[in-house]
Amino acid sequence: MGPTAPIKRLRRLLTSENLWLYVLSLLRRKKKLYAYELDDAIEKGFGFRPNKIMIYIVLYKLEGEGLIRSEFQERRKYYELTEKGAGALGQARGYFKTLSAKL
């Protein structure tokens, strides 16, 4: 028996619809990544494969909010976590811990 419809919705909401959490988490661990490798890294680390276009959209938004910064090295644009991004990731982790304890 597979997952119920509510579980499928929950997985979608906690994965692809909150892709920023996974991007920030990977950048915290690996220090620098370029966009093209993020879908593989997310699949290996978290068990789902996001759409490449969504990754670029999320990167653009995160950079606009100051949570990440980018730098060209040769022909690739690498992204890294900012202090503000690390703080946002910490807040998200705290939220999940609190929520998990209440469930």
Sequence and secondary structure as in RCSB ss.txt:
>XXXX:A:sequence
MGPTAPIKRLRRLLTSENLWLYVLSLLRRKKKLYAYELDDAIEKGFGFRPNKIMIYIVLYKLEGEGLIRSEFQER
RKYYELTEKGAGALGQARGYFKTLSAKL
>XXXX:A:secstr
    HHHHHHHHHHTGGGHHHHHHHHHHHHS EEHHHHHHHHHHHHS    HHHHHHHHHHHHHTTSEEEEEETT
EEEEEE HHHHHHHHHHHHHHHHHHHH 
